[in-house]
Amino acid sequence: MRGFAVALALGLIATSVFAQSLEVRLEGCPEVSLLHAHRVHPITGQRQWVDVALVDAGAASFNLETADGQAWALESPPWMWELTTRQGERDRAVLTCPTGVPMRLRKVYGTVAWESALGGESDHPQPALEAIRDAHFEELRKLEYDLLSATGAVGQRAALVEDSVWEAANRRMAAEFAAVKSDAPWVQDALLRERMSWAVATGAPDSIVHAILLEHLGQTARPDCALLTSPSFVDATQIALQNWWEDLDEAALIAAIEEGEAIDLGFLSEALRPWAWWVLAEAQPRSRLVTRAFAQGILPDCFLEALRELIVPAPPVPPQHWTTRSGDVESIREFCEGRRTVLLIVKDGSTAALRERQLFAQLAEKNPRRDVNFVVVSIDGTEAGWNAVQADRASRQENVRWLGNDPRALEAWSISSVPQIVVLGPDGDALSRQRLPSEGLAADIERWPR
């Protein structure tokens, strides 16, 4: 396991030394030995790998700096946890693995709680925000039944009237909102999102929903460019301004933009218009209407930069190393240099992987091409799984490597199942996803240029 941890650590993007500021504790996760931290991009929602930590005695520490309202995804495939941090997070995140057998290689979500560094109660606002969502669901469920009862459609509850049912639900939700005790801007944005969601779910007209959003804008000193990096605020604008363009003549709008004419969005207050365009951009980033409007400079430059990120997100960063049978750390790029490398992705316990592995070994043995490598790659998350994969070698000549359940490989190489074929180019970059040996891999390789 030590060699595997070193291999992953060598893939760190940043080499700066940070004070430890994100501590986690795991519960019910005995097989989790490594934990990866991804920073969630505030514009695209894309996960960007940042750090890996060794889990020791059920705890892990990440050497990274956290900011207010920063979204993170912690992952040890198939398990994943989502959390939001504060500046220099002082409390510890408690991660719990879900019960049952995972049915996917990734994104099986566990729960997150918080405790103080000494193990006591935490004042982190995330649990209270999540409680609002739970209350929202329960209130709507109860409203559905109570409203039917109030109209006589279900049972006999003559004492109920619709107004009192709605008022009681609104009072309970107001109490949930008030239970969040934090003036931090990211928390207030999250509360706005939940208020907007409740208003829309309970049938509030657009005028009320827009008024809630305008009130929030009037109470914050942050400019639009800062608000654009707040996922909760952007979510709130999506709720308030969804589909605002549906009743408009798109062709006429494009013509007006191209001719430099004023665009009539009189049904929206001026403060909401940038956000209306952004909501449309998120829904249709490549549409002519969006590209024309953004190119005319009617929005702050930061909106145009954000649109570029939506259209061309940063590619995922693949792993740089894997582990050999002897426990050495090996550079993937150097191994692939000058040749294509065909990877058979396997995992201990997969009978389908065992069948494909036999065919893969035969193909590697008979292949006459010197410009093609064949490697069996284990994505087992434990050393026991890796040892089992080694024990199943089809021949002594078989190349076997251990990558572990590294989410960078799963993301960059689009690994979604086991077994799977991935082809790396001479520079170590993924070229394509090919058919399995039983499906015609040999014929695919013959068609490759020499």
Secondary structure by P-SEA (a helix, b strand, c coil): caaaaaaaaaaccccccccccbbbbbcccccccbbbbbbccccccbbbbcccccccccbbbbccccccbbbbbbbcccbbbbbcccccccbbbbbbbbcccccccccbbbbbbbbcccccccccaaaaaaaaaaaaaaaaaaaaaaaaaaaccccccccccaaaaaaaaaaaaaaaaaccccccaaaaaaaaaaaaaaaaaacccaaaaaaaaaaaaaaccccaaaaaacaaaaaaaaaacccccccccaaaaaaaaaaccccccccccccaaaaaaaaaaaaccccaaaaaaaaaccccaaaaaaaaaaacccccccccbbbcccbbbbbcccccccbbbbbbccccccaaaaaaaaaaaaaaaacccccbbbbbbbccccaaaaaaaaaacccccbbbbbbccccccccccccccccbbbbbcccccccbbbbcccccaaaaaaaccc
